[in-house]
Amino acid sequence: VQLVESGGGLVQPGGSLRLSCAASGFTFNAHAMSWFRQVPGKERRFAASIGFQGLTVYSDSVKGRFTISRDNAKNMVYLQMNDLKPEDTAMYYCYVPVLAQWGQGTQVTVSS
């Protein structure tokens, strides 16, 4: 199983970023996918998930601003992040819950 995140970076408050996660090594279209985030010294926290049929769930902190999506033909999952706030600054991780597999993470920094 391999998960490779990309798309992080530095963005000003109110800006947008789109994270991508390329998945391989398992039957992607049969598994739910999630995004978690973590700041130094704190536990990793759930941000969003999408079921294999497309059902989405969001944490209260990102609901209305972030959108998770997937492309089963490309084995990709995305996290579109809009109206970013400084408190969104974190390392973002792609995760396959059933397989308990994590990617290496991509850093998102929201700062003026």
C-alpha positions as CSV (number, residue, x, y, z in Angstrom):
1,V,0.0,0.0,0.0
2,Q,1.3,3.4,-0.9
3,L,-0.2,6.8,-0.4
4,V,1.5,9.9,-1.7
5,E,0.2,13.3,-0.8
6,S,0.9,16.5,-2.7
7,G,-0.4,20.1,-3.1
8,G,0.6,21.6,0.2
9,G,2.2,25.0,0.6
10,L,2.1,28.5,2.0
11,V,-1.2,30.4,1.4
12,Q,-2.6,33.6,2.8
13,P,-5.7,33.6,5.0
14,G,-8.8,33.4,2.8
15,G,-6.9,31.5,0.1
16,S,-7.4,28.1,-1.3
17,L,-5.4,24.9,-1.8
18,R,-6.1,21.5,-3.4
19,L,-4.4,18.5,-1.8
20,S,-4.0,15.3,-3.8
21,C,-3.4,11.8,-2.7
22,A,-2.2,9.1,-5.1
23,A,-3.0,5.6,-3.9
24,S,-1.7,2.3,-5.0
25,G,-1.3,-1.3,-3.9
26,F,-4.9,-2.0,-3.0
27,T,-8.3,-2.0,-4.5
28,F,-8.9,1.7,-4.3
29,N,-12.5,1.8,-5.4
30,A,-13.5,-0.6,-2.6
31,H,-12.2,1.5,0.3
32,A,-13.2,4.7,2.1
33,M,-10.5,7.3,2.2
34,S,-9.9,10.0,4.7
35,W,-7.8,13.1,5.4
36,F,-6.4,13.9,8.8
37,R,-4.3,16.7,10.0
38,Q,-1.8,17.3,12.7
39,V,0.1,20.2,14.3
40,P,3.3,19.6,16.3
41,G,2.7,18.4,19.8
42,K,-0.9,17.5,19.2
43,E,-2.7,14.3,18.1
44,R,-3.7,13.7,14.5
45,R,-7.3,14.8,13.9
46,F,-9.9,13.8,11.5
47,A,-10.8,16.3,8.7
48,A,-12.9,14.6,6.1
49,S,-13.7,11.2,4.7
50,I,-15.3,9.8,1.6
51,G,-16.8,6.3,1.2
52,F,-16.2,4.1,-1.8
53,Q,-19.7,5.1,-3.1
54,G,-19.0,8.8,-2.5
55,L,-20.6,9.5,0.9
56,T,-18.8,12.3,2.6
57,V,-18.2,13.3,6.2
58,Y,-16.5,16.4,7.6
59,S,-15.3,17.6,10.9
60,D,-17.1,20.6,12.2
61,S,-14.0,22.7,11.9
62,V,-13.8,22.3,8.1
63,K,-17.4,21.8,7.1
64,G,-18.5,24.3,4.5
65,R,-15.0,25.2,3.6
66,F,-13.4,21.9,2.6
67,T,-14.6,19.4,0.0
68,I,-13.3,15.8,-0.3
69,S,-13.6,14.0,-3.6
70,R,-12.2,11.0,-5.3
71,D,-11.5,9.7,-8.8
72,N,-11.7,5.9,-8.8
73,A,-10.4,5.7,-12.4
74,K,-7.1,7.5,-11.3
75,N,-6.9,6.1,-7.8
76,M,-6.8,9.6,-6.4
77,V,-8.5,11.4,-3.5
78,Y,-8.5,15.2,-3.2
79,L,-9.2,17.8,-0.6
80,Q,-10.2,21.2,-1.9
81,M,-9.7,23.7,0.9
82,N,-11.2,27.2,0.6
83,D,-11.4,30.2,2.9
84,L,-8.3,28.9,4.7
85,K,-7.6,30.2,8.2
86,P,-4.3,30.3,10.2
87,E,-5.7,27.5,12.4
88,D,-5.8,25.2,9.4
89,T,-2.0,25.2,9.4
90,A,-1.0,21.5,9.9
91,M,0.5,18.5,8.2
92,Y,-2.2,16.8,6.2
93,Y,-2.3,13.1,5.9
94,C,-4.1,10.7,3.5
95,Y,-5.5,7.6,5.3
96,V,-7.1,4.3,4.4
97,P,-9.1,3.4,7.6
98,V,-9.7,-0.3,6.9
99,L,-6.0,-0.9,6.1
100,A,-4.7,1.6,8.7
101,Q,-2.3,3.0,6.2
102,W,-1.0,6.6,6.2
103,G,0.8,8.7,3.7
104,Q,3.9,10.8,4.4
105,G,1.9,14.0,4.7
106,T,2.0,17.4,3.0
107,Q,2.4,20.6,4.9
108,V,-0.2,23.4,4.7
109,T,0.7,26.8,6.2
110,V,-1.8,29.6,6.3
111,S,-0.1,32.9,7.1
112,S,0.0,36.5,5.9
